[in-house]
């Protein structure tokens, strides 16, 4: 996620990702096959963070209170995981 956030998806190779992770290129290719496969995995990770935050939000009260709780939960998640926000922004700009 860091390399995608820093350089953008188009400028990051699987080889660079493997080097950053301290693993072999073959291991990355074995697990993700292609850059598109890795991108899907990153997207799924970001979505998992988002949905976990929403699921953990206190939705007691009326609709307005529930919406506020979900918004605040997502804001906390993004503050705790700033790479999620940056990675999503990079994906939207490509």
PDB file as gemmi writes it, atoms N, CA and C in Angstrom:
CRYST1    1.000    1.000    1.000  90.00  90.00  90.00 P 1                      
ATOM      1  N   UNK A   1       0.822  -1.186   0.000  1.00  0.00           N  
ATOM      2  CA  UNK A   1       0.000   0.000   0.000  1.00  0.00           C  
ATOM      3  C   UNK A   1       0.867   1.250   0.000  1.00  0.00           C  
ATOM      4  N   UNK A   2       1.990   1.211   0.702  1.00  0.00           N  
ATOM      5  CA  UNK A   2       2.832   2.404   0.784  1.00  0.00           C  
ATOM      6  C   UNK A   2       3.351   2.820  -0.589  1.00  0.00           C  
ATOM      7  N   UNK A   3       3.831   1.864  -1.368  1.00  0.00           N  
ATOM      8  CA  UNK A   3       4.362   2.207  -2.688  1.00  0.00           C  
ATOM      9  C   UNK A   3       3.266   2.736  -3.602  1.00  0.00           C  
ATOM     10  N   UNK A   4       2.092   2.124  -3.567  1.00  0.00           N  
ATOM     11  CA  UNK A   4       0.976   2.622  -4.370  1.00  0.00           C  
ATOM     12  C   UNK A   4       0.642   4.043  -3.956  1.00  0.00           C  
ATOM     13  N   UNK A   5       0.592   4.285  -2.651  1.00  0.00           N  
ATOM     14  CA  UNK A   5       0.244   5.610  -2.150  1.00  0.00           C  
ATOM     15  C   UNK A   5       1.310   6.634  -2.520  1.00  0.00           C  
ATOM     16  N   UNK A   6       2.566   6.245  -2.481  1.00  0.00           N  
ATOM     17  CA  UNK A   6       3.649   7.185  -2.732  1.00  0.00           C  
ATOM     18  C   UNK A   6       3.855   7.475  -4.214  1.00  0.00           C  
ATOM     19  N   UNK A   7       3.808   6.443  -5.058  1.00  0.00           N  
ATOM     20  CA  UNK A   7       4.173   6.611  -6.460  1.00  0.00           C  
ATOM     21  C   UNK A   7       3.021   6.450  -7.444  1.00  0.00           C  
ATOM     22  N   UNK A   8       1.939   5.860  -7.014  1.00  0.00           N  
ATOM     23  CA  UNK A   8       0.843   5.567  -7.930  1.00  0.00           C  
ATOM     24  C   UNK A   8       0.994   4.175  -8.507  1.00  0.00           C  
ATOM     25  N   UNK A   9      -0.115   3.566  -8.753  1.00  0.00           N  
ATOM     26  CA  UNK A   9      -0.125   2.173  -9.200  1.00  0.00           C  
ATOM     27  C   UNK A   9       0.662   1.952 -10.486  1.00  0.00           C  
ATOM     28  N   UNK A  10       0.528   2.856 -11.439  1.00  0.00           N  
ATOM     29  CA  UNK A  10       1.170   2.666 -12.741  1.00  0.00           C  
ATOM     30  C   UNK A  10       2.692   2.708 -12.673  1.00  0.00           C  
ATOM     31  N   UNK A  11       3.247   3.348 -11.645  1.00  0.00           N  
ATOM     32  CA  UNK A  11       4.696   3.502 -11.558  1.00  0.00           C  
ATOM     33  C   UNK A  11       5.353   2.525 -10.589  1.00  0.00           C  
ATOM     34  N   UNK A  12       4.608   1.544 -10.133  1.00  0.00           N  
ATOM     35  CA  UNK A  12       5.160   0.568  -9.187  1.00  0.00           C  
ATOM     36  C   UNK A  12       5.157  -0.814  -9.839  1.00  0.00           C  
ATOM     37  N   UNK A  13       6.312  -1.455  -9.827  1.00  0.00           N  
ATOM     38  CA  UNK A  13       6.415  -2.802 -10.401  1.00  0.00           C  
ATOM     39  C   UNK A  13       6.259  -3.853  -9.306  1.00  0.00           C  
ATOM     40  N   UNK A  14       5.921  -5.060  -9.720  1.00  0.00           N  
ATOM     41  CA  UNK A  14       5.867  -6.165  -8.765  1.00  0.00           C  
ATOM     42  C   UNK A  14       7.240  -6.400  -8.137  1.00  0.00           C  
ATOM     43  N   UNK A  15       8.285  -6.176  -8.908  1.00  0.00           N  
ATOM     44  CA  UNK A  15       9.649  -6.330  -8.389  1.00  0.00           C  
ATOM     45  C   UNK A  15       9.903  -5.332  -7.253  1.00  0.00           C  
ATOM     46  N   UNK A  16       9.470  -4.084  -7.426  1.00  0.00           N  
ATOM     47  CA  UNK A  16       9.645  -3.071  -6.376  1.00  0.00           C  
ATOM     48  C   UNK A  16       8.828  -3.423  -5.135  1.00  0.00           C  
ATOM     49  N   UNK A  17       7.637  -3.939  -5.353  1.00  0.00           N  
ATOM     50  CA  UNK A  17       6.783  -4.339  -4.232  1.00  0.00           C  
ATOM     51  C   UNK A  17       7.433  -5.485  -3.464  1.00  0.00           C  
ATOM     52  N   UNK A  18       7.970  -6.455  -4.181  1.00  0.00           N  
ATOM     53  CA  UNK A  18       8.651  -7.581  -3.534  1.00  0.00           C  
ATOM     54  C   UNK A  18       9.848  -7.085  -2.726  1.00  0.00           C  
ATOM     55  N   UNK A  19      10.635  -6.188  -3.309  1.00  0.00           N  
ATOM     56  CA  UNK A  19      11.807  -5.662  -2.606  1.00  0.00           C  
ATOM     57  C   UNK A  19      11.392  -4.916  -1.339  1.00  0.00           C  
ATOM     58  N   UNK A  20      10.363  -4.101  -1.432  1.00  0.00           N  
ATOM     59  CA  UNK A  20       9.868  -3.349  -0.268  1.00  0.00           C  
ATOM     60  C   UNK A  20       9.385  -4.297   0.830  1.00  0.00           C  
ATOM     61  N   UNK A  21       8.768  -5.394   0.437  1.00  0.00           N  
ATOM     62  CA  UNK A  21       8.244  -6.365   1.404  1.00  0.00           C  
ATOM     63  C   UNK A  21       9.323  -7.318   1.917  1.00  0.00           C  
ATOM     64  N   UNK A  22      10.493  -7.315   1.266  1.00  0.00           N  
ATOM     65  CA  UNK A  22      11.564  -8.210   1.687  1.00  0.00           C  
ATOM     66  C   UNK A  22      11.328  -9.656   1.296  1.00  0.00           C  
ATOM     67  N   UNK A  23      10.621  -9.850   0.185  1.00  0.00           N  
ATOM     68  CA  UNK A  23      10.350 -11.200  -0.311  1.00  0.00           C  
ATOM     69  C   UNK A  23      10.784 -11.282  -1.773  1.00  0.00           C  
ATOM     70  N   UNK A  24      10.737 -12.478  -2.323  1.00  0.00           N  
ATOM     71  CA  UNK A  24      11.128 -12.646  -3.721  1.00  0.00           C  
ATOM     72  C   UNK A  24       9.983 -12.246  -4.653  1.00  0.00           C  
ATOM     73  N   UNK A  25      10.353 -11.883  -5.861  1.00  0.00           N  
ATOM     74  CA  UNK A  25       9.356 -11.583  -6.886  1.00  0.00           C  
ATOM     75  C   UNK A  25       8.469 -12.802  -7.119  1.00  0.00           C  
ATOM     76  N   UNK A  26       9.065 -13.988  -7.119  1.00  0.00           N  
ATOM     77  CA  UNK A  26       8.299 -15.212  -7.329  1.00  0.00           C  
ATOM     78  C   UNK A  26       7.202 -15.405  -6.293  1.00  0.00           C  
ATOM     79  N   UNK A  27       7.473 -15.032  -5.049  1.00  0.00           N  
ATOM     80  CA  UNK A  27       6.464 -15.169  -4.003  1.00  0.00           C  
ATOM     81  C   UNK A  27       5.287 -14.232  -4.264  1.00  0.00           C  
ATOM     82  N   UNK A  28       5.583 -13.000  -4.651  1.00  0.00           N  
ATOM     83  CA  UNK A  28       4.513 -12.044  -4.968  1.00  0.00           C  
ATOM     84  C   UNK A  28       3.698 -12.566  -6.150  1.00  0.00           C  
ATOM     85  N   UNK A  29       4.376 -13.039  -7.189  1.00  0.00           N  
ATOM     86  CA  UNK A  29       3.674 -13.564  -8.358  1.00  0.00           C  
ATOM     87  C   UNK A  29       2.862 -14.807  -8.015  1.00  0.00           C  
ATOM     88  N   UNK A  30       3.366 -15.632  -7.121  1.00  0.00           N  
ATOM     89  CA  UNK A  30       2.635 -16.837  -6.716  1.00  0.00           C  
ATOM     90  C   UNK A  30       1.308 -16.464  -6.051  1.00  0.00           C  
ATOM     91  N   UNK A  31       1.340 -15.474  -5.179  1.00  0.00           N  
ATOM     92  CA  UNK A  31       0.132 -15.112  -4.426  1.00  0.00           C  
ATOM     93  C   UNK A  31      -0.836 -14.232  -5.214  1.00  0.00           C  
ATOM     94  N   UNK A  32      -0.311 -13.325  -6.041  1.00  0.00           N  
ATOM     95  CA  UNK A  32      -1.179 -12.340  -6.698  1.00  0.00           C  
ATOM     96  C   UNK A  32      -1.232 -12.479  -8.217  1.00  0.00           C  
ATOM     97  N   UNK A  33      -0.338 -13.255  -8.797  1.00  0.00           N  
ATOM     98  CA  UNK A  33      -0.254 -13.518 -10.240  1.00  0.00           C  
ATOM     99  C   UNK A  33       0.175 -12.279 -11.037  1.00  0.00           C  
ATOM    100  N   UNK A  34      -0.585 -11.187 -10.941  1.00  0.00           N  
ATOM    101  CA  UNK A  34      -0.335  -9.991 -11.748  1.00  0.00           C  
ATOM    102  C   UNK A  34      -0.501  -8.742 -10.890  1.00  0.00           C  
ATOM    103  N   UNK A  35      -0.148  -7.591 -11.477  1.00  0.00           N  
ATOM    104  CA  UNK A  35      -0.399  -6.324 -10.780  1.00  0.00           C  
ATOM    105  C   UNK A  35      -1.886  -6.122 -10.542  1.00  0.00           C  
ATOM    106  N   UNK A  36      -2.699  -6.562 -11.477  1.00  0.00           N  
ATOM    107  CA  UNK A  36      -4.152  -6.439 -11.299  1.00  0.00           C  
ATOM    108  C   UNK A  36      -4.610  -7.267 -10.099  1.00  0.00           C  
ATOM    109  N   UNK A  37      -4.030  -8.443  -9.923  1.00  0.00           N  
ATOM    110  CA  UNK A  37      -4.364  -9.272  -8.768  1.00  0.00           C  
ATOM    111  C   UNK A  37      -3.945  -8.625  -7.460  1.00  0.00           C  
ATOM    112  N   UNK A  38      -2.778  -8.008  -7.464  1.00  0.00           N  
ATOM    113  CA  UNK A  38      -2.322  -7.296  -6.274  1.00  0.00           C  
ATOM    114  C   UNK A  38      -3.220  -6.096  -5.993  1.00  0.00           C  
ATOM    115  N   UNK A  39      -3.601  -5.380  -7.048  1.00  0.00           N  
ATOM    116  CA  UNK A  39      -4.491  -4.224  -6.881  1.00  0.00           C  
ATOM    117  C   UNK A  39      -5.811  -4.659  -6.251  1.00  0.00           C  
ATOM    118  N   UNK A  40      -6.358  -5.770  -6.727  1.00  0.00           N  
ATOM    119  CA  UNK A  40      -7.604  -6.280  -6.135  1.00  0.00           C  
ATOM    120  C   UNK A  40      -7.420  -6.581  -4.650  1.00  0.00           C  
ATOM    121  N   UNK A  41      -6.284  -7.163  -4.301  1.00  0.00           N  
ATOM    122  CA  UNK A  41      -6.021  -7.478  -2.893  1.00  0.00           C  
ATOM    123  C   UNK A  41      -5.925  -6.206  -2.054  1.00  0.00           C  
ATOM    124  N   UNK A  42      -5.280  -5.179  -2.580  1.00  0.00           N  
ATOM    125  CA  UNK A  42      -5.192  -3.896  -1.866  1.00  0.00           C  
ATOM    126  C   UNK A  42      -6.581  -3.287  -1.727  1.00  0.00           C  
ATOM    127  N   UNK A  43      -7.353  -3.301  -2.807  1.00  0.00           N  
ATOM    128  CA  UNK A  43      -8.721  -2.766  -2.751  1.00  0.00           C  
ATOM    129  C   UNK A  43      -9.561  -3.516  -1.718  1.00  0.00           C  
ATOM    130  N   UNK A  44      -9.419  -4.835  -1.682  1.00  0.00           N  
ATOM    131  CA  UNK A  44     -10.172  -5.638  -0.712  1.00  0.00           C  
ATOM    132  C   UNK A  44      -9.753  -5.309   0.716  1.00  0.00           C  
ATOM    133  N   UNK A  45      -8.465  -5.083   0.930  1.00  0.00           N  
ATOM    134  CA  UNK A  45      -7.987  -4.733   2.265  1.00  0.00           C  
ATOM    135  C   UNK A  45      -8.580  -3.402   2.722  1.00  0.00           C  
ATOM    136  N   UNK A  46      -8.557  -2.406   1.840  1.00  0.00           N  
ATOM    137  CA  UNK A  46      -9.128  -1.099   2.179  1.00  0.00           C  
ATOM    138  C   UNK A  46     -10.624  -1.240   2.459  1.00  0.00           C  
ATOM    139  N   UNK A  47     -11.328  -1.997   1.629  1.00  0.00           N  
ATOM    140  CA  UNK A  47     -12.768  -2.207   1.846  1.00  0.00           C  
ATOM    141  C   UNK A  47     -13.025  -2.931   3.161  1.00  0.00           C  
ATOM    142  N   UNK A  48     -12.177  -3.898   3.500  1.00  0.00           N  
ATOM    143  CA  UNK A  48     -12.330  -4.606   4.777  1.00  0.00           C  
ATOM    144  C   UNK A  48     -12.187  -3.658   5.960  1.00  0.00           C  
ATOM    145  N   UNK A  49     -11.193  -2.766   5.905  1.00  0.00           N  
ATOM    146  CA  UNK A  49     -11.040  -1.766   6.968  1.00  0.00           C  
ATOM    147  C   UNK A  49     -12.310  -0.921   7.083  1.00  0.00           C  
ATOM    148  N   UNK A  50     -12.820  -0.475   5.946  1.00  0.00           N  
ATOM    149  CA  UNK A  50     -14.017   0.368   5.924  1.00  0.00           C  
ATOM    150  C   UNK A  50     -15.212  -0.361   6.537  1.00  0.00           C  
ATOM    151  N   UNK A  51     -15.483  -1.572   6.042  1.00  0.00           N  
ATOM    152  CA  UNK A  51     -16.664  -2.300   6.515  1.00  0.00           C  
ATOM    153  C   UNK A  51     -16.538  -2.717   7.973  1.00  0.00           C  
ATOM    154  N   UNK A  52     -15.328  -3.008   8.420  1.00  0.00           N  
ATOM    155  CA  UNK A  52     -15.141  -3.329   9.836  1.00  0.00           C  
ATOM    156  C   UNK A  52     -15.461  -2.111  10.693  1.00  0.00           C  
ATOM    157  N   UNK A  53     -15.023  -0.934  10.267  1.00  0.00           N  
ATOM    158  CA  UNK A  53     -15.327   0.294  11.020  1.00  0.00           C  
ATOM    159  C   UNK A  53     -16.827   0.529  11.075  1.00  0.00           C  
ATOM    160  N   UNK A  54     -17.505   0.356   9.950  1.00  0.00           N  
ATOM    161  CA  UNK A  54     -18.957   0.556   9.905  1.00  0.00           C  
ATOM    162  C   UNK A  54     -19.659  -0.460  10.803  1.00  0.00           C  
ATOM    163  N   UNK A  55     -19.230  -1.710  10.756  1.00  0.00           N  
ATOM    164  CA  UNK A  55     -19.869  -2.761  11.553  1.00  0.00           C  
ATOM    165  C   UNK A  55     -19.698  -2.529  13.048  1.00  0.00           C  
ATOM    166  N   UNK A  56     -18.574  -1.937  13.436  1.00  0.00           N  
ATOM    167  CA  UNK A  56     -18.307  -1.709  14.852  1.00  0.00           C  
ATOM    168  C   UNK A  56     -18.931  -0.424  15.382  1.00  0.00           C  
ATOM    169  N   UNK A  57     -19.500   0.384  14.500  1.00  0.00           N  
ATOM    170  CA  UNK A  57     -20.101   1.651  14.931  1.00  0.00           C  
ATOM    171  C   UNK A  57     -21.317   1.383  15.807  1.00  0.00           C  
ATOM    172  N   UNK A  58     -21.492   2.228  16.806  1.00  0.00           N  
ATOM    173  CA  UNK A  58     -22.653   2.132  17.694  1.00  0.00           C  
ATOM    174  C   UNK A  58     -23.848   2.717  16.954  1.00  0.00           C  
ATOM    175  N   UNK A  59     -24.776   1.863  16.555  1.00  0.00           N  
ATOM    176  CA  UNK A  59     -25.918   2.342  15.777  1.00  0.00           C  
ATOM    177  C   UNK A  59     -27.181   2.445  16.626  1.00  0.00           C  
ATOM    178  N   UNK A  60     -27.000   2.682  17.914  1.00  0.00           N  
ATOM    179  CA  UNK A  60     -28.149   2.883  18.793  1.00  0.00           C  
ATOM    180  C   UNK A  60     -28.750   4.259  18.516  1.00  0.00           C  
ATOM    181  N   UNK A  61     -30.032   4.374  18.720  1.00  0.00           N  
ATOM    182  CA  UNK A  61     -30.703   5.639  18.468  1.00  0.00           C  
ATOM    183  C   UNK A  61     -31.357   5.636  17.110  1.00  0.00           C  
ATOM    184  N   UNK A  62     -31.700   6.808  16.647  1.00  0.00           N  
ATOM    185  CA  UNK A  62     -32.381   6.948  15.369  1.00  0.00           C  
ATOM    186  C   UNK A  62     -31.424   6.924  14.199  1.00  0.00           C  
ATOM    187  N   UNK A  63     -31.963   7.098  12.998  1.00  0.00           N  
ATOM    188  CA  UNK A  63     -31.142   7.071  11.788  1.00  0.00           C  
ATOM    189  C   UNK A  63     -30.032   8.122  11.787  1.00  0.00           C  
ATOM    190  N   UNK A  64     -30.321   9.314  12.271  1.00  0.00           N  
ATOM    191  CA  UNK A  64     -29.303  10.371  12.279  1.00  0.00           C  
ATOM    192  C   UNK A  64     -28.144   9.996  13.205  1.00  0.00           C  
ATOM    193  N   UNK A  65     -28.459   9.450  14.371  1.00  0.00           N  
ATOM    194  CA  UNK A  65     -27.409   9.050  15.310  1.00  0.00           C  
ATOM    195  C   UNK A  65     -26.583   7.894  14.746  1.00  0.00           C  
ATOM    196  N   UNK A  66     -27.252   6.962  14.097  1.00  0.00           N  
ATOM    197  CA  UNK A  66     -26.543   5.826  13.500  1.00  0.00           C  
ATOM    198  C   UNK A  66     -25.616   6.297  12.381  1.00  0.00           C  
ATOM    199  N   UNK A  67     -26.096   7.217  11.556  1.00  0.00           N  
ATOM    200  CA  UNK A  67     -25.267   7.745  10.467  1.00  0.00           C  
ATOM    201  C   UNK A  67     -24.056   8.485  11.024  1.00  0.00           C  
ATOM    202  N   UNK A  68     -24.266   9.264  12.077  1.00  0.00           N  
ATOM    203  CA  UNK A  68     -23.162   9.985  12.709  1.00  0.00           C  
ATOM    204  C   UNK A  68     -22.149   9.007  13.286  1.00  0.00           C  
ATOM    205  N   UNK A  69     -22.623   7.960  13.936  1.00  0.00           N  
ATOM    206  CA  UNK A  69     -21.721   6.956  14.517  1.00  0.00           C  
ATOM    207  C   UNK A  69     -20.898   6.264  13.430  1.00  0.00           C  
ATOM    208  N   UNK A  70     -21.519   5.937  12.310  1.00  0.00           N  
ATOM    209  CA  UNK A  70     -20.788   5.292  11.203  1.00  0.00           C  
ATOM    210  C   UNK A  70     -19.753   6.241  10.611  1.00  0.00           C  
ATOM    211  N   UNK A  71     -20.147   7.501  10.405  1.00  0.00           N  
ATOM    212  CA  UNK A  71     -19.205   8.491   9.857  1.00  0.00           C  
ATOM    213  C   UNK A  71     -18.005   8.652  10.781  1.00  0.00           C  
ATOM    214  N   UNK A  72     -18.258   8.772  12.078  1.00  0.00           N  
ATOM    215  CA  UNK A  72     -17.172   8.935  13.040  1.00  0.00           C  
ATOM    216  C   UNK A  72     -16.289   7.690  13.099  1.00  0.00           C  
ATOM    217  N   UNK A  73     -16.884   6.521  12.977  1.00  0.00           N  
ATOM    218  CA  UNK A  73     -16.103   5.275  12.978  1.00  0.00           C  
ATOM    219  C   UNK A  73     -15.182   5.216  11.760  1.00  0.00           C  
ATOM    220  N   UNK A  74     -15.690   5.617  10.609  1.00  0.00           N  
ATOM    221  CA  UNK A  74     -14.862   5.620   9.395  1.00  0.00           C  
ATOM    222  C   UNK A  74     -13.759   6.670   9.514  1.00  0.00           C  
ATOM    223  N   UNK A  75     -14.071   7.832  10.069  1.00  0.00           N  
ATOM    224  CA  UNK A  75     -13.045   8.862  10.259  1.00  0.00           C  
ATOM    225  C   UNK A  75     -11.934   8.371  11.192  1.00  0.00           C  
ATOM    226  N   UNK A  76     -12.309   7.669  12.260  1.00  0.00           N  
ATOM    227  CA  UNK A  76     -11.302   7.101  13.173  1.00  0.00           C  
ATOM    228  C   UNK A  76     -10.444   6.073  12.448  1.00  0.00           C  
ATOM    229  N   UNK A  77     -11.091   5.220  11.656  1.00  0.00           N  
ATOM    230  CA  UNK A  77     -10.354   4.200  10.911  1.00  0.00           C  
ATOM    231  C   UNK A  77      -9.346   4.854   9.971  1.00  0.00           C  
ATOM    232  N   UNK A  78      -9.756   5.914   9.274  1.00  0.00           N  
ATOM    233  CA  UNK A  78      -8.842   6.593   8.354  1.00  0.00           C  
ATOM    234  C   UNK A  78      -7.709   7.283   9.102  1.00  0.00           C  
ATOM    235  N   UNK A  79      -8.005   7.835  10.281  1.00  0.00           N  
ATOM    236  CA  UNK A  79      -6.959   8.459  11.089  1.00  0.00           C  
ATOM    237  C   UNK A  79      -5.950   7.411  11.575  1.00  0.00           C  
ATOM    238  N   UNK A  80      -6.441   6.231  11.909  1.00  0.00           N  
ATOM    239  CA  UNK A  80      -5.577   5.146  12.379  1.00  0.00           C  
ATOM    240  C   UNK A  80      -4.848   4.442  11.235  1.00  0.00           C  
ATOM    241  N   UNK A  81      -5.380   4.530  10.022  1.00  0.00           N  
ATOM    242  CA  UNK A  81      -4.822   3.856   8.839  1.00  0.00           C  
ATOM    243  C   UNK A  81      -4.754   4.841   7.675  1.00  0.00           C  
ATOM    244  N   UNK A  82      -3.918   5.873   7.775  1.00  0.00           N  
ATOM    245  CA  UNK A  82      -3.905   6.907   6.730  1.00  0.00           C  
ATOM    246  C   UNK A  82      -3.562   6.376   5.341  1.00  0.00           C  
ATOM    247  N   UNK A  83      -2.876   5.232   5.271  1.00  0.00           N  
ATOM    248  CA  UNK A  83      -2.550   4.669   3.954  1.00  0.00           C  
ATOM    249  C   UNK A  83      -3.807   4.278   3.192  1.00  0.00           C  
ATOM    250  N   UNK A  84      -4.864   3.923   3.903  1.00  0.00           N  
ATOM    251  CA  UNK A  84      -6.126   3.578   3.227  1.00  0.00           C  
ATOM    252  C   UNK A  84      -6.655   4.773   2.453  1.00  0.00           C  
ATOM    253  N   UNK A  85      -6.630   5.925   3.068  1.00  0.00           N  
ATOM    254  CA  UNK A  85      -7.125   7.138   2.419  1.00  0.00           C  
ATOM    255  C   UNK A  85      -6.246   7.516   1.237  1.00  0.00           C  
ATOM    256  N   UNK A  86      -4.932   7.461   1.430  1.00  0.00           N  
ATOM    257  CA  UNK A  86      -4.002   7.819   0.362  1.00  0.00           C  
ATOM    258  C   UNK A  86      -4.090   6.835  -0.791  1.00  0.00           C  
ATOM    259  N   UNK A  87      -4.173   5.560  -0.485  1.00  0.00           N  
ATOM    260  CA  UNK A  87      -4.260   4.538  -1.528  1.00  0.00           C  
ATOM    261  C   UNK A  87      -5.521   4.719  -2.351  1.00  0.00           C  
ATOM    262  N   UNK A  88      -6.633   4.998  -1.710  1.00  0.00           N  
ATOM    263  CA  UNK A  88      -7.888   5.214  -2.430  1.00  0.00           C  
ATOM    264  C   UNK A  88      -7.795   6.432  -3.324  1.00  0.00           C  
ATOM    265  N   UNK A  89      -7.162   7.489  -2.844  1.00  0.00           N  
ATOM    266  CA  UNK A  89      -7.017   8.706  -3.646  1.00  0.00           C  
ATOM    267  C   UNK A  89      -6.141   8.451  -4.862  1.00  0.00           C  
ATOM    268  N   UNK A  90      -5.077   7.685  -4.680  1.00  0.00           N  
ATOM    269  CA  UNK A  90      -4.201   7.354  -5.805  1.00  0.00           C  
ATOM    270  C   UNK A  90      -4.968   6.548  -6.836  1.00  0.00           C  
ATOM    271  N   UNK A  91      -5.770   5.586  -6.391  1.00  0.00           N  
ATOM    272  CA  UNK A  91      -6.540   4.758  -7.324  1.00  0.00           C  
ATOM    273  C   UNK A  91      -7.528   5.608  -8.107  1.00  0.00           C  
ATOM    274  N   UNK A  92      -8.171   6.584  -7.449  1.00  0.00           N  
ATOM    275  CA  UNK A  92      -9.145   7.425  -8.146  1.00  0.00           C  
ATOM    276  C   UNK A  92      -8.472   8.321  -9.174  1.00  0.00           C  
ATOM    277  N   UNK A  93      -7.218   8.722  -8.932  1.00  0.00           N  
ATOM    278  CA  UNK A  93      -6.552   9.644  -9.845  1.00  0.00           C  
ATOM    279  C   UNK A  93      -5.962   8.948 -11.058  1.00  0.00           C  
ATOM    280  N   UNK A  94      -5.827   7.625 -11.021  1.00  0.00           N  
ATOM    281  CA  UNK A  94      -5.243   6.885 -12.159  1.00  0.00           C  
ATOM    282  C   UNK A  94      -6.254   6.649 -13.245  1.00  0.00           C  
TER     283      UNK A  94                                                      
END                                                                             
